[in-house]
Amino acid sequence: MLKPGDAAPSFRTKDHEGREVSLEKLRGKRVVLWFYPKADTPG
């Protein structure tokens, strides 16, 4: 379990357009992850 102030582990995921996003490439920037169930969207 991460605690406040811990570094996030590196991972990869896809954005809303299907492009791969790597946390490693965003290191040092502020990042917000917003998980939204695709079943509730038109996409």
C-alpha positions in Angstrom: 0.0 0.0 0.0 1.3 3.4 -0.9 1.4 6.1 1.7 1.1 9.9 1.0 4.4 11.1 -0.3 5.5 7.7 -1.7 6.6 7.6 -5.4 4.1 5.8 -7.6 5.3 2.6 -9.2 6.0 2.6 -12.9 3.2 1.3 -15.1 1.7 1.6 -18.6 -1.9 2.1 -19.6 -3.8 3.3 -22.6 -5.4 6.7 -22.8 -9.0 7.4 -24.0 -7.7 7.3 -27.6 -6.0 4.0 -27.2 -2.4 5.4 -27.1 0.0 3.9 -24.6 1.0 6.1 -21.7 3.9 5.3 -19.5 4.3 6.9 -16.0 8.0 6.7 -16.6 7.7 9.2 -19.4 5.7 11.5 -17.2 8.2 11.3 -14.3 8.6 14.7 -12.6 5.3 16.1 -13.9 2.0 16.3 -12.1 -0.3 13.4 -13.1 -3.9 12.9 -12.5 -5.4 9.4 -13.2 -9.1 9.5 -13.8 -10.8 6.1 -14.0 -14.2 6.1 -15.6 -16.2 3.0 -16.5 -16.4 2.8 -20.3 -19.8 1.0 -20.0 -21.3 4.4 -18.9 -19.8 6.3 -21.9 -20.6 6.3 -25.6 -17.1 5.2 -26.4 
